[in-house]
Amino acid sequence: MLPKERVAAAFEHQPTDRIPIYHASLSSDVASYVLRREAYVGGGIQQYREAVALWKDGDAQAEFVERSFTDACELGEKLDLDMVRTIHWRKPQKPTRRIDRNTFMYGDPDKEEHWEVWHFDPPTETYGKVDAKPEPEPTPGQLAEQAEGAAQAAEEYEPTPDDLSPDVHRSIARFGDTRAMYALVGSVGICIPRERVWLEATVLYPDIVGRYLDAAAIRGPKNAKLAAQLGIPYCFGGGDFAGTGGPFYSPKVFHELMLPRLQIISRGCEEAGTYHLFASDGDLWPVAEDLFGASGVHGFYEVDRMFMDMRELRDRFPHLTFLGGIRSEVLHIGSVEDVVEETRTALEAAHEIGGCIIGCSNQIVAGTPQENFWAMMDTLEDYR
């Protein structure tokens, strides 16, 4: 079977010649020892690299974009993944000041406008906000205005193929006939913001939060139609809303605010002929019946058996397709023997229950030992 045929069969829960594999994301550190050169892929490090390129001016950003695309494609091919990722994180906003080698400012405090300071940490490859202009907590009226603005913008949103980046079209040209593609187009993400004011609003001002979520429910089906138009059947969505202790808000909030909008997105995907995939970290069992049953979602990606075991999920939600199964934590800090056992466990489950695409549950993080990574890849090759 072709790689894309394996993935398609997994979503239809049909037999495959081998278990299809993918990895949601590889750090630049790991990808670099695969490609044997510095690899322009990853998370925060890509945003930092773009900041450096924009600071240089000239052709630097175009060179960054080209190298990022080339490296991502070559990585998927070299690892022979059935589902490949060709586009990684971006932050195409030019910094206004370079504070030091790893720190940039966006915005201008001298003009009394909003500003932020972002810092890159090389060992972890993270790039994040470390300082910003103090802002007062938004009032309920301001939250309502923000929610209404988002919903109105979604109503006016009419995506076309011309709106997409050239890399989307290049990805389709390169892999459309052979491999499935991860998170390429058709974002159907939906999430209640995790700031305290929004979490409190789920109880105090649920109508405002609902209106904010309406924006995602309006945009999602439109993006699904665009994805289908381009021949991309996999719409990756969701949004992190849980940790080791479960969801950040109550099952009642999920049922009343998230579930109706998820159902709209799922129906939109079905009408377009695409699959609605959801992802979140953490323990999702308290809302599982709504999230994986009543919502109509077709797949769950970033599956981490520390919280959500694939066999148990299959028993309760036989229609779901699962992506992941190999814990990033084990790859990062486990022994080679741990990694082999983790990978074989995921593959054994996939052979038993079907409808699975196996890979790392989340990013293969910087600092993952080479011997662990290759132990996983060798085991995938031997036992698929």
Protein Blocks (a to p, Z undefined) as FASTA:
>chain_A
ZZklmmmmmmnopacfbdcdddfbacfklmmmmnopacdedjklmmmmmmmmmmngmjll
mmmmmmmmmmmmmmmmmnopabdcfbdcddfbccfbdfblmlccedjfklopacdddddd
fklopacdfbdcddddddfklmmmmmmmmmmmmmmpccdfklpcfklmmmmmmmmmmpcc
ehkbopabdcddfbfklmmmmmmmmmlmmmmmmmmmmmmmmmmmmmmmnopabdcedjdf
bdfkopfbdfklmmmmmmmmmmmmmmmmmmnopacddddedjfklmmmmmmmmnopabde
hiafklmcfklmmmmmmmbcceejiafklmmmmcfklmmmmmmmmmmmmmmngoiacddf
bdcdehiafklmmmmmmmmmmmZZ
